[in-house]
Amino acid sequence: MGRTTDVLGASHGPSKATERIIKVKGERISCMGEHNDHPKVFYTVPETGFVVCMYCDIKFMRDTGDELD
């Protein structure tokens, strides 16, 4: 489906929680949770920005290929 990136922290300061971001090539995606632990839902990912799953808070954003890994 896409690359997965863990981002530590949040804009509110240091945090032990990780934020799951999945980069995708297409505009339509589905999510069932990291461990298939919620109903399958479908989202449209905007060209800029992201969409967040209402069940598991995974963020999906377009893979623009701009980042170096």
N, C-alpha and C positions, 0 to 999 in steps of 0.2 A: 504494500500500500504506500509506504513512504518511509523516510528516515525518522528516527525517534531521537529526541534530544532532551536530556535532563538539565534543567536550569535551577541552580541553587539560589535560595533567597527570594526576596520579593521587593517591590518598590518601597515597602514600608520599613525596610531595614533587614538585618540578618535573620535568617530563619532556618530551621532544621528541615523544613518541608521541601520537597522537590516539586517542580512543576513539569508535567509531561507535555511536550510539544511534539506533534507529528507533522512533518512536512510532506505535502502531497503534490502530485503533478496536476491532477484533474480538479474540476470544480465541485463534483458531487462525491461525498464520502458517506460511509456508514460507520457506526460505532456500537460495540457491544461491551465496552469496558476493557480494561487491561487483561482481565482474567475471564472474559465472557460472563460477567456477573450482573448485567442489566439487559433489558430488552433492546433489540436492534433498532436504532434510530438513524435517520438520514439527515444530512446537513449540506448546505451549499456554502463552499468556502470562497470568500471574496478574493479578488486579485491582490488586494492589499489588505492588511489586517489579518484577522483570524476569527474562528468560530469556536465556542466552548461547548462541550457536551454537557447537557443539563443534568445528566446522571452522575458522571464520574469526573467532571472538570478537566478532561484532557482537552488541550488546545490543538486545533488543526489550522495550519497555515500553508499557503502555496510555497512550493519550492521554486525559487526564482533562479537558483544556481549561482547566486552572487557570492555566497559564503565560501571560504576556503576551509576545508576540514583538515 
